[in-house]
């Protein structure tokens, strides 16, 4: 039931009508912000900006290595910010690798594979380099932040490191269950 989902996701007693109104208002705000950005960049509307971006070759990598370097650069910048943003950081380092050639055609743009709890095996962000020339660099920062740092690296690496809590909480599979209990914003 929709009202149950609203309560579970917002942890409030908001009515379904109020929830719907808030979503519609947020969409309008987002659309207005997108239009303002498009206008600031000299475009008459968001569609014109999107069209220009899809044809701007500077927004696409010139090689597989350049695509990987874009992810590495983002993660390197984020690493310098982490100590100021988070009190506890994982022991396992994080590396960026190309998705294995035998499977990259059917893989997601990027995915995370956790390292070992003791830090001896790094966590990995695997990046799909198949048809790299069609992959916009505009998505790299968001994807790297989500899949890598802080994203899944902090979520999973910290969860699997030994703590005073029960051992089952260290299982990376448990993080998705806990995540579903957290309200979405």
PyMOL CGO cylinders between C-alpha atoms (Angstrom):
from pymol import cmd
from pymol.cgo import CYLINDER

trace = [
    CYLINDER, 0.00, 0.00, 0.00, 1.29, 3.47, -0.87, 0.3, 1, 1, 1, 1, 1, 1,
    CYLINDER, 1.29, 3.47, -0.87, 0.64, 4.94, 2.58, 0.3, 1, 1, 1, 1, 1, 1,
    CYLINDER, 0.64, 4.94, 2.58, 2.75, 2.19, 4.18, 0.3, 1, 1, 1, 1, 1, 1,
    CYLINDER, 2.75, 2.19, 4.18, 5.61, 2.89, 1.78, 0.3, 1, 1, 1, 1, 1, 1,
    CYLINDER, 5.61, 2.89, 1.78, 5.42, 6.62, 2.52, 0.3, 1, 1, 1, 1, 1, 1,
    CYLINDER, 5.42, 6.62, 2.52, 5.64, 5.92, 6.25, 0.3, 1, 1, 1, 1, 1, 1,
    CYLINDER, 5.64, 5.92, 6.25, 8.51, 3.45, 5.81, 0.3, 1, 1, 1, 1, 1, 1,
    CYLINDER, 8.51, 3.45, 5.81, 10.53, 5.71, 3.48, 0.3, 1, 1, 1, 1, 1, 1,
    CYLINDER, 10.53, 5.71, 3.48, 9.94, 9.00, 5.29, 0.3, 1, 1, 1, 1, 1, 1,
    CYLINDER, 9.94, 9.00, 5.29, 9.57, 7.68, 8.87, 0.3, 1, 1, 1, 1, 1, 1,
    CYLINDER, 9.57, 7.68, 8.87, 6.77, 10.21, 9.24, 0.3, 1, 1, 1, 1, 1, 1,
    CYLINDER, 6.77, 10.21, 9.24, 2.99, 10.26, 9.36, 0.3, 1, 1, 1, 1, 1, 1,
    CYLINDER, 2.99, 10.26, 9.36, 2.81, 12.25, 6.14, 0.3, 1, 1, 1, 1, 1, 1,
    CYLINDER, 2.81, 12.25, 6.14, -0.30, 11.58, 4.10, 0.3, 1, 1, 1, 1, 1, 1,
    CYLINDER, -0.30, 11.58, 4.10, 0.01, 10.17, 0.61, 0.3, 1, 1, 1, 1, 1, 1,
    CYLINDER, 0.01, 10.17, 0.61, -1.39, 13.44, -0.76, 0.3, 1, 1, 1, 1, 1, 1,
    CYLINDER, -1.39, 13.44, -0.76, 1.23, 15.50, 1.09, 0.3, 1, 1, 1, 1, 1, 1,
    CYLINDER, 1.23, 15.50, 1.09, 3.96, 13.13, -0.09, 0.3, 1, 1, 1, 1, 1, 1,
    CYLINDER, 3.96, 13.13, -0.09, 2.79, 13.45, -3.69, 0.3, 1, 1, 1, 1, 1, 1,
    CYLINDER, 2.79, 13.45, -3.69, 2.66, 17.24, -3.41, 0.3, 1, 1, 1, 1, 1, 1,
    CYLINDER, 2.66, 17.24, -3.41, 6.20, 17.34, -1.97, 0.3, 1, 1, 1, 1, 1, 1,
    CYLINDER, 6.20, 17.34, -1.97, 7.49, 15.19, -4.83, 0.3, 1, 1, 1, 1, 1, 1,
    CYLINDER, 7.49, 15.19, -4.83, 5.79, 17.37, -7.45, 0.3, 1, 1, 1, 1, 1, 1,
    CYLINDER, 5.79, 17.37, -7.45, 7.20, 20.52, -5.81, 0.3, 1, 1, 1, 1, 1, 1,
    CYLINDER, 7.20, 20.52, -5.81, 10.70, 19.00, -5.74, 0.3, 1, 1, 1, 1, 1, 1,
    CYLINDER, 10.70, 19.00, -5.74, 10.49, 18.03, -9.41, 0.3, 1, 1, 1, 1, 1, 1,
    CYLINDER, 10.49, 18.03, -9.41, 9.47, 21.61, -10.26, 0.3, 1, 1, 1, 1, 1, 1,
    CYLINDER, 9.47, 21.61, -10.26, 12.40, 22.97, -8.24, 0.3, 1, 1, 1, 1, 1, 1,
    CYLINDER, 12.40, 22.97, -8.24, 14.81, 20.58, -9.94, 0.3, 1, 1, 1, 1, 1, 1,
    CYLINDER, 14.81, 20.58, -9.94, 13.49, 21.52, -13.39, 0.3, 1, 1, 1, 1, 1, 1,
    CYLINDER, 13.49, 21.52, -13.39, 13.82, 25.23, -12.60, 0.3, 1, 1, 1, 1, 1, 1,
    CYLINDER, 13.82, 25.23, -12.60, 17.42, 24.71, -11.42, 0.3, 1, 1, 1, 1, 1, 1,
    CYLINDER, 17.42, 24.71, -11.42, 18.27, 22.75, -14.56, 0.3, 1, 1, 1, 1, 1, 1,
    CYLINDER, 18.27, 22.75, -14.56, 16.79, 25.49, -16.73, 0.3, 1, 1, 1, 1, 1, 1,
    CYLINDER, 16.79, 25.49, -16.73, 18.74, 28.15, -14.81, 0.3, 1, 1, 1, 1, 1, 1,
    CYLINDER, 18.74, 28.15, -14.81, 21.98, 26.22, -15.40, 0.3, 1, 1, 1, 1, 1, 1,
    CYLINDER, 21.98, 26.22, -15.40, 21.15, 25.80, -19.10, 0.3, 1, 1, 1, 1, 1, 1,
    CYLINDER, 21.15, 25.80, -19.10, 20.41, 29.53, -19.40, 0.3, 1, 1, 1, 1, 1, 1,
    CYLINDER, 20.41, 29.53, -19.40, 23.61, 30.45, -17.54, 0.3, 1, 1, 1, 1, 1, 1,
    CYLINDER, 23.61, 30.45, -17.54, 25.56, 28.37, -20.06, 0.3, 1, 1, 1, 1, 1, 1,
    CYLINDER, 25.56, 28.37, -20.06, 23.86, 30.17, -22.95, 0.3, 1, 1, 1, 1, 1, 1,
    CYLINDER, 23.86, 30.17, -22.95, 21.16, 27.63, -23.87, 0.3, 1, 1, 1, 1, 1, 1,
    CYLINDER, 21.16, 27.63, -23.87, 17.48, 28.46, -24.24, 0.3, 1, 1, 1, 1, 1, 1,
    CYLINDER, 17.48, 28.46, -24.24, 16.30, 25.24, -22.61, 0.3, 1, 1, 1, 1, 1, 1,
    CYLINDER, 16.30, 25.24, -22.61, 17.48, 22.02, -20.97, 0.3, 1, 1, 1, 1, 1, 1,
    CYLINDER, 17.48, 22.02, -20.97, 16.94, 19.97, -24.13, 0.3, 1, 1, 1, 1, 1, 1,
    CYLINDER, 16.94, 19.97, -24.13, 19.32, 22.25, -26.08, 0.3, 1, 1, 1, 1, 1, 1,
    CYLINDER, 19.32, 22.25, -26.08, 21.96, 21.84, -23.36, 0.3, 1, 1, 1, 1, 1, 1,
    CYLINDER, 21.96, 21.84, -23.36, 21.54, 18.05, -23.36, 0.3, 1, 1, 1, 1, 1, 1,
    CYLINDER, 21.54, 18.05, -23.36, 21.78, 17.93, -27.13, 0.3, 1, 1, 1, 1, 1, 1,
    CYLINDER, 21.78, 17.93, -27.13, 24.97, 20.01, -27.12, 0.3, 1, 1, 1, 1, 1, 1,
    CYLINDER, 24.97, 20.01, -27.12, 26.47, 17.80, -24.41, 0.3, 1, 1, 1, 1, 1, 1,
    CYLINDER, 26.47, 17.80, -24.41, 25.80, 14.60, -26.34, 0.3, 1, 1, 1, 1, 1, 1,
    CYLINDER, 25.80, 14.60, -26.34, 27.68, 16.01, -29.34, 0.3, 1, 1, 1, 1, 1, 1,
    CYLINDER, 27.68, 16.01, -29.34, 30.59, 17.60, -27.47, 0.3, 1, 1, 1, 1, 1, 1,
    CYLINDER, 30.59, 17.60, -27.47, 33.54, 15.25, -28.07, 0.3, 1, 1, 1, 1, 1, 1,
    CYLINDER, 33.54, 15.25, -28.07, 35.45, 16.79, -25.14, 0.3, 1, 1, 1, 1, 1, 1,
    CYLINDER, 35.45, 16.79, -25.14, 32.90, 15.12, -22.84, 0.3, 1, 1, 1, 1, 1, 1,
    CYLINDER, 32.90, 15.12, -22.84, 33.85, 11.65, -24.08, 0.3, 1, 1, 1, 1, 1, 1,
    CYLINDER, 33.85, 11.65, -24.08, 37.09, 9.76, -23.39, 0.3, 1, 1, 1, 1, 1, 1,
    CYLINDER, 37.09, 9.76, -23.39, 39.64, 9.40, -26.17, 0.3, 1, 1, 1, 1, 1, 1,
    CYLINDER, 39.64, 9.40, -26.17, 40.73, 5.98, -24.89, 0.3, 1, 1, 1, 1, 1, 1,
    CYLINDER, 40.73, 5.98, -24.89, 39.95, 3.28, -22.35, 0.3, 1, 1, 1, 1, 1, 1,
    CYLINDER, 39.95, 3.28, -22.35, 42.80, 4.54, -20.20, 0.3, 1, 1, 1, 1, 1, 1,
    CYLINDER, 42.80, 4.54, -20.20, 41.40, 8.09, -20.20, 0.3, 1, 1, 1, 1, 1, 1,
    CYLINDER, 41.40, 8.09, -20.20, 38.06, 6.76, -18.96, 0.3, 1, 1, 1, 1, 1, 1,
    CYLINDER, 38.06, 6.76, -18.96, 39.79, 4.85, -16.15, 0.3, 1, 1, 1, 1, 1, 1,
    CYLINDER, 39.79, 4.85, -16.15, 41.91, 7.93, -15.37, 0.3, 1, 1, 1, 1, 1, 1,
    CYLINDER, 41.91, 7.93, -15.37, 38.76, 10.04, -15.02, 0.3, 1, 1, 1, 1, 1, 1,
    CYLINDER, 38.76, 10.04, -15.02, 37.51, 7.64, -12.32, 0.3, 1, 1, 1, 1, 1, 1,
    CYLINDER, 37.51, 7.64, -12.32, 40.93, 7.53, -10.64, 0.3, 1, 1, 1, 1, 1, 1,
    CYLINDER, 40.93, 7.53, -10.64, 41.12, 11.33, -10.63, 0.3, 1, 1, 1, 1, 1, 1,
    CYLINDER, 41.12, 11.33, -10.63, 37.72, 11.66, -9.01, 0.3, 1, 1, 1, 1, 1, 1,
    CYLINDER, 37.72, 11.66, -9.01, 38.57, 9.09, -6.34, 0.3, 1, 1, 1, 1, 1, 1,
    CYLINDER, 38.57, 9.09, -6.34, 41.94, 10.74, -5.65, 0.3, 1, 1, 1, 1, 1, 1,
    CYLINDER, 41.94, 10.74, -5.65, 40.20, 14.10, -5.09, 0.3, 1, 1, 1, 1, 1, 1,
    CYLINDER, 40.20, 14.10, -5.09, 37.65, 12.46, -2.80, 0.3, 1, 1, 1, 1, 1, 1,
    CYLINDER, 37.65, 12.46, -2.80, 40.36, 10.69, -0.77, 0.3, 1, 1, 1, 1, 1, 1,
    CYLINDER, 40.36, 10.69, -0.77, 41.75, 14.06, 0.32, 0.3, 1, 1, 1, 1, 1, 1,
    CYLINDER, 41.75, 14.06, 0.32, 38.31, 15.14, 1.59, 0.3, 1, 1, 1, 1, 1, 1,
    CYLINDER, 38.31, 15.14, 1.59, 37.37, 11.96, 3.47, 0.3, 1, 1, 1, 1, 1, 1,
    CYLINDER, 37.37, 11.96, 3.47, 39.31, 12.62, 6.71, 0.3, 1, 1, 1, 1, 1, 1,
    CYLINDER, 39.31, 12.62, 6.71, 37.44, 15.92, 7.09, 0.3, 1, 1, 1, 1, 1, 1,
    CYLINDER, 37.44, 15.92, 7.09, 34.04, 14.38, 6.35, 0.3, 1, 1, 1, 1, 1, 1,
    CYLINDER, 34.04, 14.38, 6.35, 34.15, 11.05, 8.19, 0.3, 1, 1, 1, 1, 1, 1,
    CYLINDER, 34.15, 11.05, 8.19, 35.49, 10.03, 11.58, 0.3, 1, 1, 1, 1, 1, 1,
    CYLINDER, 35.49, 10.03, 11.58, 36.41, 6.49, 10.63, 0.3, 1, 1, 1, 1, 1, 1,
    CYLINDER, 36.41, 6.49, 10.63, 37.91, 5.34, 7.35, 0.3, 1, 1, 1, 1, 1, 1,
    CYLINDER, 37.91, 5.34, 7.35, 38.29, 1.78, 6.03, 0.3, 1, 1, 1, 1, 1, 1,
    CYLINDER, 38.29, 1.78, 6.03, 41.58, -0.10, 6.21, 0.3, 1, 1, 1, 1, 1, 1,
    CYLINDER, 41.58, -0.10, 6.21, 41.25, -1.55, 2.70, 0.3, 1, 1, 1, 1, 1, 1,
    CYLINDER, 41.25, -1.55, 2.70, 42.57, 0.67, -0.09, 0.3, 1, 1, 1, 1, 1, 1,
    CYLINDER, 42.57, 0.67, -0.09, 40.52, 1.24, -3.24, 0.3, 1, 1, 1, 1, 1, 1,
    CYLINDER, 40.52, 1.24, -3.24, 41.68, 0.75, -6.82, 0.3, 1, 1, 1, 1, 1, 1,
    CYLINDER, 41.68, 0.75, -6.82, 40.08, 1.30, -10.22, 0.3, 1, 1, 1, 1, 1, 1,
    CYLINDER, 40.08, 1.30, -10.22, 40.23, -1.51, -12.76, 0.3, 1, 1, 1, 1, 1, 1,
    CYLINDER, 40.23, -1.51, -12.76, 38.72, -2.14, -16.17, 0.3, 1, 1, 1, 1, 1, 1,
    CYLINDER, 38.72, -2.14, -16.17, 35.94, -4.69, -16.26, 0.3, 1, 1, 1, 1, 1, 1,
    CYLINDER, 35.94, -4.69, -16.26, 37.27, -8.02, -17.53, 0.3, 1, 1, 1, 1, 1, 1,
    CYLINDER, 37.27, -8.02, -17.53, 37.12, -8.11, -21.34, 0.3, 1, 1, 1, 1, 1, 1,
    CYLINDER, 37.12, -8.11, -21.34, 35.15, -11.36, -21.44, 0.3, 1, 1, 1, 1, 1, 1,
    CYLINDER, 35.15, -11.36, -21.44, 32.21, -9.80, -19.58, 0.3, 1, 1, 1, 1, 1, 1,
    CYLINDER, 32.21, -9.80, -19.58, 32.38, -6.07, -20.14, 0.3, 1, 1, 1, 1, 1, 1,
    CYLINDER, 32.38, -6.07, -20.14, 29.87, -5.93, -23.00, 0.3, 1, 1, 1, 1, 1, 1,
    CYLINDER, 29.87, -5.93, -23.00, 27.03, -6.84, -20.62, 0.3, 1, 1, 1, 1, 1, 1,
    CYLINDER, 27.03, -6.84, -20.62, 28.22, -5.11, -17.43, 0.3, 1, 1, 1, 1, 1, 1,
    CYLINDER, 28.22, -5.11, -17.43, 26.95, -1.97, -15.72, 0.3, 1, 1, 1, 1, 1, 1,
    CYLINDER, 26.95, -1.97, -15.72, 28.91, 1.24, -16.30, 0.3, 1, 1, 1, 1, 1, 1,
    CYLINDER, 28.91, 1.24, -16.30, 30.78, 0.59, -13.05, 0.3, 1, 1, 1, 1, 1, 1,
    CYLINDER, 30.78, 0.59, -13.05, 30.46, -1.64, -10.01, 0.3, 1, 1, 1, 1, 1, 1,
    CYLINDER, 30.46, -1.64, -10.01, 32.14, -2.12, -6.65, 0.3, 1, 1, 1, 1, 1, 1,
    CYLINDER, 32.14, -2.12, -6.65, 33.73, -5.27, -5.30, 0.3, 1, 1, 1, 1, 1, 1,
    CYLINDER, 33.73, -5.27, -5.30, 34.67, -5.17, -1.62, 0.3, 1, 1, 1, 1, 1, 1,
    CYLINDER, 34.67, -5.17, -1.62, 38.16, -5.76, -0.31, 0.3, 1, 1, 1, 1, 1, 1,
    CYLINDER, 38.16, -5.76, -0.31, 39.17, -7.87, 2.67, 0.3, 1, 1, 1, 1, 1, 1,
    CYLINDER, 39.17, -7.87, 2.67, 38.25, -6.81, 6.21, 0.3, 1, 1, 1, 1, 1, 1,
    CYLINDER, 38.25, -6.81, 6.21, 41.92, -6.59, 7.23, 0.3, 1, 1, 1, 1, 1, 1,
    CYLINDER, 41.92, -6.59, 7.23, 42.83, -4.37, 4.27, 0.3, 1, 1, 1, 1, 1, 1,
    CYLINDER, 42.83, -4.37, 4.27, 45.15, -6.92, 2.63, 0.3, 1, 1, 1, 1, 1, 1,
    CYLINDER, 45.15, -6.92, 2.63, 43.03, -7.04, -0.55, 0.3, 1, 1, 1, 1, 1, 1,
    CYLINDER, 43.03, -7.04, -0.55, 41.81, -3.69, -1.88, 0.3, 1, 1, 1, 1, 1, 1,
    CYLINDER, 41.81, -3.69, -1.88, 38.26, -2.83, -2.74, 0.3, 1, 1, 1, 1, 1, 1,
    CYLINDER, 38.26, -2.83, -2.74, 37.80, -2.35, -6.46, 0.3, 1, 1, 1, 1, 1, 1,
    CYLINDER, 37.80, -2.35, -6.46, 35.72, -0.11, -8.64, 0.3, 1, 1, 1, 1, 1, 1,
    CYLINDER, 35.72, -0.11, -8.64, 35.41, -1.92, -11.95, 0.3, 1, 1, 1, 1, 1, 1,
    CYLINDER, 35.41, -1.92, -11.95, 34.72, 0.38, -14.90, 0.3, 1, 1, 1, 1, 1, 1,
    CYLINDER, 34.72, 0.38, -14.90, 33.20, -0.76, -18.16, 0.3, 1, 1, 1, 1, 1, 1,
    CYLINDER, 33.20, -0.76, -18.16, 35.51, 0.36, -20.97, 0.3, 1, 1, 1, 1, 1, 1,
    CYLINDER, 35.51, 0.36, -20.97, 33.58, -1.37, -23.74, 0.3, 1, 1, 1, 1, 1, 1,
    CYLINDER, 33.58, -1.37, -23.74, 32.78, 1.22, -26.43, 0.3, 1, 1, 1, 1, 1, 1,
    CYLINDER, 32.78, 1.22, -26.43, 34.50, 3.86, -24.28, 0.3, 1, 1, 1, 1, 1, 1,
    CYLINDER, 34.50, 3.86, -24.28, 33.98, 6.46, -26.99, 0.3, 1, 1, 1, 1, 1, 1,
    CYLINDER, 33.98, 6.46, -26.99, 30.23, 6.41, -26.30, 0.3, 1, 1, 1, 1, 1, 1,
    CYLINDER, 30.23, 6.41, -26.30, 30.61, 6.86, -22.51, 0.3, 1, 1, 1, 1, 1, 1,
    CYLINDER, 30.61, 6.86, -22.51, 30.10, 10.44, -21.37, 0.3, 1, 1, 1, 1, 1, 1,
    CYLINDER, 30.10, 10.44, -21.37, 32.59, 11.72, -18.83, 0.3, 1, 1, 1, 1, 1, 1,
    CYLINDER, 32.59, 11.72, -18.83, 29.77, 13.81, -17.36, 0.3, 1, 1, 1, 1, 1, 1,
    CYLINDER, 29.77, 13.81, -17.36, 28.61, 10.78, -15.36, 0.3, 1, 1, 1, 1, 1, 1,
    CYLINDER, 28.61, 10.78, -15.36, 31.99, 9.85, -13.92, 0.3, 1, 1, 1, 1, 1, 1,
    CYLINDER, 31.99, 9.85, -13.92, 31.90, 11.95, -10.73, 0.3, 1, 1, 1, 1, 1, 1,
    CYLINDER, 31.90, 11.95, -10.73, 28.46, 10.76, -9.62, 0.3, 1, 1, 1, 1, 1, 1,
    CYLINDER, 28.46, 10.76, -9.62, 29.20, 7.13, -10.43, 0.3, 1, 1, 1, 1, 1, 1,
    CYLINDER, 29.20, 7.13, -10.43, 32.64, 7.20, -8.79, 0.3, 1, 1, 1, 1, 1, 1,
    CYLINDER, 32.64, 7.20, -8.79, 31.21, 8.83, -5.66, 0.3, 1, 1, 1, 1, 1, 1,
    CYLINDER, 31.21, 8.83, -5.66, 28.41, 6.24, -5.49, 0.3, 1, 1, 1, 1, 1, 1,
    CYLINDER, 28.41, 6.24, -5.49, 30.37, 3.10, -6.38, 0.3, 1, 1, 1, 1, 1, 1,
    CYLINDER, 30.37, 3.10, -6.38, 33.66, 4.17, -4.82, 0.3, 1, 1, 1, 1, 1, 1,
    CYLINDER, 33.66, 4.17, -4.82, 34.24, 7.00, -2.39, 0.3, 1, 1, 1, 1, 1, 1,
    CYLINDER, 34.24, 7.00, -2.39, 32.51, 7.62, -0.18, 0.3, 1, 1, 1, 1, 1, 1,
    CYLINDER, 32.51, 7.62, -0.18, 29.72, 5.34, -1.51, 0.3, 1, 1, 1, 1, 1, 1,
    CYLINDER, 29.72, 5.34, -1.51, 29.99, 1.59, -1.33, 0.3, 1, 1, 1, 1, 1, 1,
    CYLINDER, 29.99, 1.59, -1.33, 33.59, 1.67, -0.14, 0.3, 1, 1, 1, 1, 1, 1,
    CYLINDER, 33.59, 1.67, -0.14, 32.73, 3.28, 3.17, 0.3, 1, 1, 1, 1, 1, 1,
    CYLINDER, 32.73, 3.28, 3.17, 29.37, 1.53, 3.42, 0.3, 1, 1, 1, 1, 1, 1,
    CYLINDER, 29.37, 1.53, 3.42, 30.71, -1.98, 2.91, 0.3, 1, 1, 1, 1, 1, 1,
    CYLINDER, 30.71, -1.98, 2.91, 34.35, -1.76, 3.99, 0.3, 1, 1, 1, 1, 1, 1,
    CYLINDER, 34.35, -1.76, 3.99, 33.51, -0.21, 7.33, 0.3, 1, 1, 1, 1, 1, 1,
    CYLINDER, 33.51, -0.21, 7.33, 30.65, -2.64, 7.90, 0.3, 1, 1, 1, 1, 1, 1,
    CYLINDER, 30.65, -2.64, 7.90, 32.88, -5.67, 7.35, 0.3, 1, 1, 1, 1, 1, 1,
    CYLINDER, 32.88, -5.67, 7.35, 35.72, -4.50, 9.61, 0.3, 1, 1, 1, 1, 1, 1,
    CYLINDER, 35.72, -4.50, 9.61, 35.68, -6.05, 13.09, 0.3, 1, 1, 1, 1, 1, 1,
    CYLINDER, 35.68, -6.05, 13.09, 33.71, -4.14, 15.71, 0.3, 1, 1, 1, 1, 1, 1,
    CYLINDER, 33.71, -4.14, 15.71, 32.08, -4.92, 19.01, 0.3, 1, 1, 1, 1, 1, 1,
    CYLINDER, 32.08, -4.92, 19.01, 28.82, -5.84, 17.24, 0.3, 1, 1, 1, 1, 1, 1,
    CYLINDER, 28.82, -5.84, 17.24, 27.66, -9.28, 16.16, 0.3, 1, 1, 1, 1, 1, 1,
    CYLINDER, 27.66, -9.28, 16.16, 29.68, -11.04, 13.45, 0.3, 1, 1, 1, 1, 1, 1,
    CYLINDER, 29.68, -11.04, 13.45, 26.79, -11.19, 10.96, 0.3, 1, 1, 1, 1, 1, 1,
    CYLINDER, 26.79, -11.19, 10.96, 26.97, -7.38, 10.65, 0.3, 1, 1, 1, 1, 1, 1,
    CYLINDER, 26.97, -7.38, 10.65, 30.37, -7.80, 8.97, 0.3, 1, 1, 1, 1, 1, 1,
    CYLINDER, 30.37, -7.80, 8.97, 28.84, -9.67, 6.03, 0.3, 1, 1, 1, 1, 1, 1,
    CYLINDER, 28.84, -9.67, 6.03, 28.75, -7.27, 3.05, 0.3, 1, 1, 1, 1, 1, 1,
    CYLINDER, 28.75, -7.27, 3.05, 25.38, -8.73, 2.08, 0.3, 1, 1, 1, 1, 1, 1,
    CYLINDER, 25.38, -8.73, 2.08, 23.89, -7.41, 5.31, 0.3, 1, 1, 1, 1, 1, 1,
    CYLINDER, 23.89, -7.41, 5.31, 24.49, -3.78, 4.31, 0.3, 1, 1, 1, 1, 1, 1,
    CYLINDER, 24.49, -3.78, 4.31, 21.73, -3.90, 1.71, 0.3, 1, 1, 1, 1, 1, 1,
    CYLINDER, 21.73, -3.90, 1.71, 19.25, -5.01, 4.35, 0.3, 1, 1, 1, 1, 1, 1,
    CYLINDER, 19.25, -5.01, 4.35, 20.23, -2.15, 6.64, 0.3, 1, 1, 1, 1, 1, 1,
    CYLINDER, 20.23, -2.15, 6.64, 20.15, 0.24, 3.71, 0.3, 1, 1, 1, 1, 1, 1,
    CYLINDER, 20.15, 0.24, 3.71, 16.51, -0.60, 3.02, 0.3, 1, 1, 1, 1, 1, 1,
    CYLINDER, 16.51, -0.60, 3.02, 15.66, 0.54, 6.55, 0.3, 1, 1, 1, 1, 1, 1,
    CYLINDER, 15.66, 0.54, 6.55, 17.16, 3.99, 5.99, 0.3, 1, 1, 1, 1, 1, 1,
    CYLINDER, 17.16, 3.99, 5.99, 14.71, 6.60, 4.71, 0.3, 1, 1, 1, 1, 1, 1,
    CYLINDER, 14.71, 6.60, 4.71, 15.41, 7.82, 1.20, 0.3, 1, 1, 1, 1, 1, 1,
    CYLINDER, 15.41, 7.82, 1.20, 15.74, 11.58, 0.69, 0.3, 1, 1, 1, 1, 1, 1,
]
cmd.load_cgo(trace, "trace")
